[in-house]
């Protein structure tokens, strides 16, 4: 069985092992694959592993040996699943491998805005505390999370974990979900979208991207937020109208934003958020802890093992 990994570097830049896949067949791993090289690399493969490399209908139609596509991520929009299904190709994904890691980065961004630890640590290194006339100083407003309202958009696994951490900080937690949630913890309450945005001191976007909610965080919704509010997005960049968010930050409509995702990754040089006021962007790292990537690798191997045994798991439709 010929197995081809098209873009393995993000998952395994050298601190993990491909041995699990190598034991299942003849395995070729490419760190990255340009669109022009995809077909030549997988034309005889029966198994293809991809993260961000697109496998569309045109490409799938040219792969007579292909029987299985493993997506090394939760989102699988890079694969034309309908085209694969028509050809009898099984497509799997990796659900729920990074819940704790993503929730952790949500609060890394929140705490960055609340306390600006690195800013103050660097000021101490530069000598500002040594020569300060006072025993303490602060270069940004310091914010206590206890008593603040945390609004969560999307109450799946990650949203629930964010809620749990928020409650531990003493925050009031509210959420919006596209459907009614009947098993939410007693300490949290579900509200319509506009009310969550209006009431919250911190908003965390933890919902999937769809045609229905693309760009839903736009100027009208941002105008309903408190001017002291913080927006965090570790979901998908396409949830946000980036021009509207940049304008809101520069106008002081909201106080700050922490983003781990953008609409185009890597971003274009003219993305307005790169130069917006109080905008803190990390390069899509919420999923990338060593522990989460270990789980991702293990589930990738297990998904393929189950397919080979005739009992496929995590199949997407």
BAPA-993531 format. One line per 10 residues: their letters; for each residue z, x, y of N, C-alpha, C. Coordinates in steps of 0.05 Angstrom, whole numbers, plus 5000, padded with zeros to 4 digits. Each point is the difference from the previous one (the first is absolute). Layout:
<nuros>
A) Z X Y Z X Y Z X Y  ...
</nuros>
This chain:
<nuros>
XXXXXXXXXX) 5000 5017 4976 5000 4983 5024 5000 5018 5025  4981 4995 5018 4998 5015 5024 5015 4986 5023  5020 5014 5011 5017 4990 5021 4994 5016 5025  4995 4987 5023 4995 5014 5025 5019 4989 5021  5015 5018 5012 5017 4994 5023 4985 5008 5025  4994 4981 5018 4983 5005 5022 5014 5013 5024  5025 4992 5005 5014 5010 5023 5030 5004 4994  5005 5021 4984 5027 5004 4990 5019 5015 5017  4990 5012 5022 5018 5018 5016 5023 4986 5012  4996 4976 5012 5022 4986 5013 5023 4994 4980
XXXXXXXXXX) 4992 4991 4976 5020 4994 4980 5013 5026 4990  4984 5020 4995 5010 5024 4988 4988 5025 5014  5013 5009 5022 4991 5024 5013 5008 5026 4986  5012 4997 4976 5008 5023 4985 5028 5000 4990  5016 4979 5007 5027 4999 4992 5005 4981 4976  4978 4988 4990 5001 4983 4976 4981 5012 4979  4998 4986 4978 4982 5009 4978 4981 4978 4992  4975 5007 4994 4980 4982 4989 5001 4999 4970  5020 5012 4987 5000 5002 4971 4998 4973 4986  5014 4980 5012 4999 4974 4987 4972 4989 4997
XXXXXXXXXX) 4983 5003 5020 4972 4991 4998 4984 5019 4982  5006 5025 5002 4985 5020 4984 5004 4996 4970  5022 4989 4992 5005 4994 4972 4985 4976 4990  4989 4984 5018 4986 4976 4992 4970 5003 4999  4989 5022 5009 4971 5004 4999 4992 5025 5015  4974 5004 5003 4989 5022 5015 5003 4993 5030  5018 5013 5013 5008 4992 5028 4990 5020 5020  4986 4990 5020 4991 5017 5023 5013 4989 5025  5014 5017 5015 5014 4992 5024 4987 5013 5024  4992 4983 5019 4990 5009 5026 5021 4994 5021
XXXXXXXXXX) 5006 5019 5017 5019 4995 5022 4990 4978 5019  4974 5002 5006 4988 4981 5018 4970 4996 4992  4989 4977 5006 4972 4995 4994 4987 4986 5023  4978 5012 5011 4985 4988 5021 4983 4977 4989  4995 4980 5016 4983 4977 4990 4974 5009 4987  4988 5021 5010 4974 5009 4990 5003 5012 4972  5024 5008 4992 5004 5013 4975 5012 4982 4978  5007 4976 5007 5014 4983 4981 4983 4995 4974  4976 4991 5004 4984 4992 4977 4995 5024 4981  4994 5023 5010 4995 5023 4983 5025 5008 4984
XXXXXXXXXX) 5023 4995 5011 5025 5009 4987 5009 4980 4979  4992 4975 5002 5010 4980 4981 4978 4986 4984  4976 5010 5001 4977 4985 4988 5003 4997 4969  5015 5018 4987 5004 4998 4971 5029 4994 4992  5017 4994 5020 5028 4996 4995 5005 4972 4988  5019 4999 4982 5009 4974 4990 5025 4991 5015  5014 5019 5012 5025 4994 5015 4998 5014 5027  5005 4985 5021 5000 5011 5027 5027 4993 5013  5013 5021 5012 5025 4996 5014 4994 5006 5030  5008 4981 5016 4994 5002 5029 5024 4990 5016
XXXXXXXXXX) 5002 5010 5024 5020 4990 5019 4986 4988 5024  4985 5016 5015 4986 4990 5024 4969 5002 4997  4990 5013 4980 4971 5001 4996 4989 4972 4992  4981 4990 5015 4990 4973 4996 4981 4999 4976  5004 4979 4983 4983 4994 4978 4989 4972 5005  4977 4998 5012 4989 4974 5007 4980 4990 4979  4989 4977 5005 4982 4987 4980 4976 5018 4994  4988 5011 5021 4976 5017 4996 5007 5023 4982  5022 5013 5004 5008 5022 4983 5007 4992 4972  5015 4979 4997 5009 4990 4974 4976 4993 4982
XXXXXXXXXX) 4979 4989 5013 4976 4993 4984 4986 5024 4989  5006 5024 5010 4986 5024 4990 5017 5016 4980  5021 4987 4989 5018 5015 4983 5002 4986 4973  4981 5004 4982 4999 4986 4975 5023 5007 4981  5012 5024 5003 5021 5008 4981 5028 4991 5010  5002 4991 5024 5026 4995 5012 5013 4975 4987  5025 5004 4992 5016 4978 4987 5026 4995 5014  5009 5019 5016 5027 4997 5012 5001 5014 5027  5012 4986 5020 5005 5012 5026 5030 4998 5005  5013 5022 5004 5028 5001 5007 5004 5007 5029
XXXXXXXXXX) 5012 4981 5015 5005 5005 5029 5028 5011 5002  5003 5024 5012 5026 5012 5002 5014 4991 5026  5002 4974 5003 5012 4988 5023 5006 4971 4994  5015 4987 5017 5005 4971 4997 4976 4984 5009  4989 5007 5023 4976 4987 5010 4975 5009 4986  4982 4982 4994 4977 5007 4984 4974 4991 5013  5000 4997 5027 4977 4990 5014 4977 5020 5000  5005 5025 4990 4978 5020 4999 4981 4994 4976  5008 4982 4983 4984 4994 4976 4989 4971 5003  4974 4997 4994 4989 4973 4998 5008 4989 4973
XXXXXXXXXX) 5022 4986 5000 5012 4990 4975 4981 4980 4986  4987 4983 5016 4982 4980 4988 4977 5013 4986  4988 5021 5013 4978 5014 4988 5009 5014 4974  5024 5011 5001 5011 5013 4976 5004 4980 4977  5011 4977 5007 5005 4979 4980 4974 4990 4987  4979 4998 5016 4974 4991 4988 4990 5019 4979  5007 5025 5003 4991 5021 4981 5021 5006 4978  5021 4984 5000 5021 5004 4980 5017 5024 5005  5002 5010 5024 5015 5023 5007 5028 4991 5009  5020 5011 4987 5028 4994 5007 5009 5016 5025
XXXXXXXXXX) 5013 4987 5019 5010 5014 5024 5031 4996 5000  5014 5022 5003 5029 4998 5002 5010 5013 5026  5024 4992 5008 5013 5012 5024 5028 5008 4992  5015 5010 5020 5027 5010 4996 5019 4984 5018  5012 4978 4991 5018 4985 5017 5028 5012 5001  5012 4996 5023 5029 5004 5003 5010 5028 4993  4984 5021 5004 5009 5027 4994 5014 5013 5024  4996 4990 5024 5010 5013 5024 5018 4983 5017  5012 4979 4989 5016 4982 5016 5022 5014 5015  5016 5016 4986 5023 5013 5013 4990 5020 5021
XXXXXXXXXX) 4978 5015 4994 4990 5020 5019 4989 4987 5025  4986 4978 4998 4989 4987 5023 5022 4989 5018  5019 4986 4987 5023 4989 5015 5015 5022 5015  5002 5023 4987 5014 5023 5012 4986 5009 5025  4973 5001 4999 4985 5008 5024 5001 4979 5022  5002 4975 4993 5004 4979 5020 5024 5007 5017  5022 5007 4987 5024 5006 5015 4999 5028 5013  4984 5018 4989 4996 5026 5013 4988 4995 5028  4980 4982 5001 4988 4994 5026 5019 4985 5018  5015 4981 4989 5019 4986 5017 5021 5019 5011
XXXXXXXXXX) 5011 5017 4984 5020 5018 5009 4989 5021 5019  4975 5008 4996 4987 5018 5019 5001 4989 5028  4993 4974 5003 5000 4988 5026 5029 4996 5010  5018 4992 4982 5027 4994 5008 5015 5025 5009  4996 5023 4988 5016 5023 5006 4985 5025 5009  4974 5002 4994 4983 5022 5007 5014 5027 4992  5007 5002 4975 5016 5024 4990 4984 5026 5006  4975 5000 4993 4985 5025 5003 4998 5008 5030  4996 4981 5017 4999 5006 5029 5025 5013 5009  5023 4990 4992 5025 5011 5008 5006 5027 4987
XXXXXXXXXX) 4993 5002 4974 5004 5025 4986 4984 5022 5013  4975 4994 5008 4983 5020 5013 5011 5008 5027  5012 4980 5014 5012 5007 5026 5023 5019 4997  5015 4997 4979 5023 5018 4995 4989 5028 4994  4979 5001 4983 4988 5026 4994 4990 5014 5024  4990 4985 5020 4988 5012 5024 5022 5009 5020  5026 4994 4993 5021 5009 5017 5011 4979 5019  4990 4976 5000 5009 4980 5019 5029 4993 4997  5010 5000 4975 5029 4993 4996 5017 5024 5008  4991 5024 4994 5015 5023 5006 5006 5002 5030
XXXXXXXXXX) 4981 4992 5016 5003 5003 5029 5005 4973 5014  5007 4980 4984 5006 4973 5012 5027 5000 5013  5003 4987 5023 5026 4997 5013 5018 4980 4986  4989 4985 4981 5015 4979 4987 5002 5005 4970  5020 4988 4987 5003 5004 4971 4979 4985 4984  4987 4981 5012 4980 4984 4986 4978 4991 5020  4976 4997 4990 4978 4988 5016 4981 4987 4981  4983 4983 5010 4979 4988 4983 4975 4998 5017  4978 5006 4986 4974 5001 5013 4984 4974 4996  5011 4982 4984 4988 4973 4996 5023 4981 4996
XXXXXXXXXX) 4995 4974 5005 5021 4980 4995 5008 5000 4970  5026 4999 4995 5009 4999 4972 5006 4971 4993  4990 4992 4977 5002 4972 4992 5015 4997 4974  5018 4981 4999 5015 4993 4975 4986 4977 4986  4995 5003 4974 4985 4980 4985 5018 4976 4994  5026 5004 4995 5017 4978 4993 4999 4978 5021  4996 4976 4991 4998 4977 5018 4972 4994 5009  4982 5019 4997 4972 4994 5008 4986 4983 4979  4979 4987 5008 4984 4983 4982 4976 5015 4990  4999 5001 4973 4977 5012 4986 4982 4978 4990
XXXXXXXXXX) 4975 5000 5008 4981 4981 4991 4980 5013 4980  4997 4988 4977 4983 5011 4979 4976 4981 4996  4976 5011 5000 4976 4985 4995 4990 5007 4973  5003 4981 4981 4993 5005 4972 5025 5005 4984  5008 4981 4982 5025 5003 4986 4996 5004 4971  4983 5021 4994 4996 5009 4972 5021 5021 4994  4993 5017 4981 5019 5020 4991 5009 5018 5023  4981 5010 5015 5007 5018 5022 5015 4986 5022  4991 4976 5007 5014 4985 5021 5029 4994 4992  5005 4994 4975 5027 4995 4991 5017 5025 5001
XXXXXXXXXX) 4988 5023 4993 5015 5025 5002 5007 5007 5029  4981 4995 5018 5005 5004 5029 5023 4982 5009  5000 4975 4990 5021 4982 5007 5027 5010 4991  5001 5010 4975 5025 5010 4989 5011 5023 5016  4983 5018 5009 5009 5023 5016 5009 4990 5028  4985 4981 5011 5007 4989 5026 5028 4987 4999  5005 4985 4979 5027 4988 4997 5022 5021 4998  4994 5022 4986 5019 5022 4998 5007 5012 5027  4980 5000 5018 5005 5010 5027 5015 4980 5018  5004 4976 4989 5013 4979 5016 4981 4984 5018
XXXXXXXXXX) 4975 5001 4993 4980 4985 5015 4998 4971 4991  4992 4983 5018 4993 4972 4993 4971 5002 4990  4994 4989 4977 4973 5002 4988 4987 4973 4998  4976 4998 5011 4984 4976 4997 4972 5009 4991  4984 4981 4989 4974 5008 4990 4980 4978 5002  4975 5008 4998 4978 4980 4997 4984 5008 4976  4992 4980 4984 4984 5004 4977 4979 4978 4999  4977 5005 4990 4978 4980 5000 5007 4976 4984  5018 5002 4980 5008 4977 4985 5031 4998 5001  5010 4977 4993 5029 4996 5001 5013 5017 4979
XXXXXXXXXX) 5022 5014 5007 5015 5017 4982 5025 4984 4993  5003 4994 4974 5023 4984 4991 5023 5017 4990  4996 5025 4996 5021 5017 4988 5009 5022 5019  4997 4996 5026 5008 5020 5019 5031 5003 5000  5011 5023 5005 5029 5003 5002 5011 4982 5021  5025 4991 4996 5012 4981 5018 5003 5011 5028  5001 5027 5003 5004 5012 5026 4975 5001 5018  4977 4993 4989 4975 5001 5015 4988 4973 5002  4984 4996 5021 4988 4974 5006 4970 5002 5004  4985 4980 4991 4971 5000 5004 4994 4984 5025
XXXXXXXXXX) 4981 5010 5016 4992 4987 5025 4970 5001 5003  4988 4983 5017 4972 5003 5006 4994 5027 5013  4975 5009 4998 4993 5026 5010 5008 5005 5029  4993 4981 5018 5005 5003 5028 5029 5003 5006  5017 4985 4986 5029 5002 5004 5011 5026 4992  4990 5011 4978 5009 5027 4991 4993 5020 5021  4976 4999 5011 4993 5020 5021 5016 4996 5025  5006 4975 5007 5014 4995 5025 5030 5008 4998  5012 4997 4976 5029 5004 4997 5007 5029 4994  4982 5015 4989 5007 5026 4988 5002 5023 5020
XXXXXXXXXX) 5019 5018 4994 5001 5025 5014 4983 5021 4987  4996 4997 4974 4983 5018 4984 4983 4982 4982  4974 5005 5000 4981 4986 4981 4990 5020 4980  5001 4994 4975 4988 5017 4979 4978 4985 4985  4976 5011 5001 4977 4988 4987 4999 5010 4971  5004 4982 4981 5000 5008 4971 4984 4980 4984  4979 4990 5011 4982 4981 4987 4974 5013 4993  4986 4990 4980 4973 5010 4993 4980 4992 5022  4978 5014 5001 4978 4993 5018 4981 4981 4987  4991 4980 5014 4981 4981 4990 4981 4992 5022
XXXXXXXXXX) 4979 4985 4993 4981 4991 5021 5015 4982 5020  5020 4986 4990 5014 4980 5017 5019 5013 5020  5012 5023 4994 5019 5012 5018 4990 5026 5013  4975 5006 4997 4989 5024 5013 5004 4999 5030  5013 5020 5012 5004 5001 5029 5018 4979 5011  5017 4988 4984 5016 4978 5010 5021 5009 5020  5008 5025 4999 5018 5010 5021 4983 5008 5024  4997 4980 5018 4981 5003 5022 5015 4995 5026  4985 4999 5022 5013 4997 5026 5017 4975 5003  4990 4977 4992 5017 4976 5003 5026 5002 4984
XXXXXXXXXX) 4999 5011 4976 5025 5003 4984 5018 5021 5012  4989 5022 5009 5016 5022 5012 5014 4990 5025  4988 4982 5015 5012 4990 5024 5025 4983 4995  5003 4990 4975 5023 4984 4993 5025 5018 4994  4996 5026 4996 5021 5018 4992 5018 5007 5024  5024 5008 4994 5018 5011 5021 4989 5026 5010  5004 5005 5026 4990 5026 5010 5016 5024 4989  5023 4995 4988 5015 5021 4987 4994 5003 4970  4981 4984 4990 4995 4999 4971 4984 5024 4990  5003 5004 4974 4986 5022 4986 4983 4988 4978
XXXXXXXXXX) 4975 5009 4997 4982 4991 4979 4996 5023 4980  5005 4994 4974 4996 5020 4979 4978 4990 4982  4980 5017 4993 4980 4992 4981 4996 5021 4979  5009 4993 4975 4995 5017 4977 4983 4985 4980  4988 4977 5009 4984 4984 4982 4971 5010 4999  4984 4988 5018 4972 5008 5002 4993 5001 5030  4984 5020 5008 4993 5002 5028 4984 4976 5010  4985 4987 4983 4983 4978 5008 5016 4975 5008  5026 5000 4996 5017 4977 5008 5002 4999 5030  4995 5022 5013 5005 5003 5029 4974 5004 5016
XXXXXXXXXX) 4998 4985 5022 4979 5006 5019 5009 5024 5016  4988 5023 4994 5011 5025 5011 4996 5003 5030  4979 4989 5011 4996 5001 5029 5022 4983 5014  5005 4977 4989 5021 4982 5011 5028 5013 4998  5006 5013 4978 5026 5013 4997 5002 5023 5020  4980 5017 5002 5001 5022 5020 5004 4990 5028  4986 4978 5007 5003 4989 5027 5029 4989 5004  5011 4988 4979 5028 4989 5002 5020 5023 5004  4996 5022 4986 5018 5023 5003 4998 5012 5027  4975 5004 5010 4996 5012 5026 5010 4982 5023
XXXXXXXXXX) 5000 4974 4996 5009 4982 5020 5030 4994 4998  5013 5010 4979 5028 4994 4997 5006 4972 4989  4980 4987 4989 5003 4974 4988 5020 5001 4977  4998 5022 4984 5020 5006 4979 5009 5029 5004  5023 5007 4988 5011 5026 5006 4988 5023 4985  4994 4996 4974 4990 5022 4984 4988 4990 4974  4985 5017 4987 4990 4994 4973 5000 5024 4982  5005 4995 4975 4998 5021 4980 4980 4992 4979  4979 5016 4996 4978 4993 4983 4995 5021 4978  4996 4991 4976 4993 5018 4978 4971 4995 4991
XXXXXXXXXX) 4988 4980 5011 4973 4992 4992 4983 4993 5025  4974 5006 4999 4982 4993 5021 4975 4986 4988  4984 4988 5016 4977 4985 4990 4980 5018 4987  4997 5024 5011 4982 5021 4988 5017 5025 4996  4999 5010 4975 5016 5023 4993 4983 5022 4987  5000 5024 5011 5013 5009 5024 4989 4985 5025  5016 4999 5021 4991 4985 5024 4978 5014 5015  4984 4984 5014 4980 5011 5018 5014 5012 5025  4989 5021 5011 5013 5013 5023 5005 4981 5024  4984 4978 5002 5004 4982 5023 5018 4976 4993
XXXXXXXXXX) 5014 5001 4978 5018 4978 4994 5021 4999 5022  5003 4977 5014 5017 4999 5023 5030 5004 4994  5007 4996 4975 5029 5003 4992 5008 5030 5000  4981 5018 4997 5007 5028 4999 5012 5010 5027  4994 4986 5022 5010 5009 5026 5017 4978 5013  5007 4979 4986 5016 4979 5011 5029 5008 5004  5013 4988 5019 5028 5006 5006 5018 4991 4976  5020 5017 4994 5020 4993 4980 4988 4990 4974  4979 5014 4991 4987 4994 4975 5003 5023 4981  5013 4996 4978 5006 5021 4981 4985 4994 4974
XXXXXXXXXX) 4982 5018 4993 4982 4996 4977 5004 5022 4980  5004 4991 4975 5001 5019 4977 4975 4995 4983  4990 5021 4986 4974 4999 4987 5000 4987 4972  5007 4975 4999 5000 4984 4975 5016 5014 4978  5025 5005 5006 5017 5015 4981 5021 4984 4986  5002 4974 5006 5022 4984 4989 5000 5000 4970  4977 5001 4987 4998 4999 4971 5003 5028 4987  5002 5021 5016 4994 5027 4990 5024 5017 4992  5024 4988 4998 5022 5016 4990 4994 5010 4972  5012 5022 4993 4995 5012 4973 5008 4979 4978
XXXXXXXXXX) 5022 4986 5005 5009 4981 4980 4979 4977 4996  4990 4990 5022 4980 4978 4998 4975 5010 4987  4991 5024 5007 4976 5010 4988 5003 5006 4970  5024 5008 4992 5006 5002 4971 4996 4974 4986  5011 4978 5012 4996 4974 4988 4971 4992 5000  4986 5006 5022 4972 4993 5002 4984 5014 4978  5005 5026 4995 4986 5014 4979 5006 4989 4973  5026 4994 4995 5008 4990 4974 4988 4973 4994  4999 4982 5020 4988 4974 4996 4970 5002 4997  4987 5018 5014 4971 5005 4997 4994 5007 4971
XXXXXXXXXX) 5015 5018 4988 4996 5007 4972 5006 4977 4982  5022 4986 5005 5008 4978 4982 4979 4977 5002  4989 4995 5023 4979 4980 5003 4977 5006 4982  4991 5026 5000 4977 5007 4984 5007 4999 4970  5024 5009 4993 5009 4998 4972 4999 4971 4990  5010 4982 5016 5000 4972 4992 4972 4989 4997  4982 5008 5018 4972 4992 4998 4988 5010 4974  5005 5025 4993 4988 5012 4976 5011 4985 4975  5025 4991 5001 5012 4987 4977 4992 4971 4998  4985 4990 5020 4991 4972 5000 5020 4981 5012
XXXXXXX) 5020 5010 5014 5021 4983 5012 5002 5008 5030  4979 4996 5014 4999 5009 5029 5022 4987 5016  5012 5016 5018 5020 4990 5018 4992 5005 5029  5012 4986 5018 4995 5002 5029 4970 4996 5006  4988 4981 4986 4972 4994 5004 4997 4983 5025  4982 5007 5018 4995 4984 5024 4975 4983 4996  5000 4977 5012 4978 4981 4997 4989 4991 5026
</nuros>
